[in-house]
């Protein structure tokens, strides 16, 4: 049953008044520094169940507030940025709360500066009772120096690193990435790193990232190997004269020697089929140490690869014109090729740490997007697992309505098909809405 939640609505109203009057759109000068504040408020509500007939059996509501502040020196060479994320969630029962696990981002954070269960009633109520929990997350806190020449810059602290090129999956994102069906992709989670970027030309960059050992695994590594090994990765990207873009990557990340490659380009088939985008992205891991995988997993090497194409239709038919089509093939060398292997792959370190996004050896991704009107945008995402003895599908339809230049409303329906022994079959059917406002 859909119920009106007056407490949540009142909380949203109070938060809007507070943020608008005390934080957002504020700027001031402190000595020789100029400080600018902004904020994002996101309200989410969703219902889900094992199938469409049980869609409203479970529900979840979330109110998230991101407070952002950036200070810049008068010469614009020094910048200090911070993002504080506050979140409150309400669940239909404690079991629902247990299913909303955090991402694997803690594996890439040296310090624990967050507590998403700062207030929590889900450990104290009975099954079937409504419970809540919430807390805070310091998602950004970094210092950046960039000279007037702009030829290089250095960033120290909690920041986001985004190296992938794929539309659904990004193997080169060594430090976590979004899932293909994630609804909130405005801000990638921050990790603790020292990053140096050098620009030898207008169309190329060299990036060196150093990450200290994560607090989540440091004790485990020292106890098993006696060595506290940090991570280091080198990333090079350049635009070729032919118009293609090449990315090379090498490093030692989480006790794994890593090599990566990506290629992006476009080509024309005919006059009517022109501007077709293509990409290949792959990474090879040489595993060792205590983080190599689950018990019984003997593969020392693993590879993740995607190959994809995208095309925007051109037609005299208004309904068929302007449809953005994305097609991508995902391949994981140590993924499951039959349903009986899913549980073993699920326990592997690559999956637990969010580096290997899918359990199946092969998954096909299909995306469709179209601007339906100046205010409406429609999207479809389909994932198809070809697992032997456990083929499954995941379908997501979403629509975004623009309320203003700084706010929108998103509606989403997600449904899966397959047995409980497949990858996508156990995913519950869900209906959700999200209201997003920027200040």
ABEGO torsion letter per residue (X at the ends): XBBBBAAAAAAAAAAAAAAAAAABGBBBBBEABBBBBBBBBBBBBBBBBABAAAAAABBBBBBBBBBBBBBBBAAGABBBBBBBBBBBBBBABAAAAAABBBBAAAAABABBBBBAAABBAAAABBBGBBBBBBEBBBABBBBBBBBAAGABBBBBEBBBBBABABAABBAABAAEBBBAABABAABBBBBBBBBBBBBABAABBBBBBBBBBBAAAAAAAAAAAGBBBBBBBBBBBBBBAAGBBBBBBBEBBGGBBBBBBBBBBBBBABAABBGBBBBBBBBBBBBBEAAAEBBGBABABBBBBBBBBBBBBBBABAAABGBBBBBBBBBBAABBABAAAAAAAAABAAAAAGABABABABBBBBBBBBBABAABBBBBBBBBBABBGABBBBBBBBBBBBABAABBBBBBBBBBBEBAABAAAABBBBBBBBBBBBX
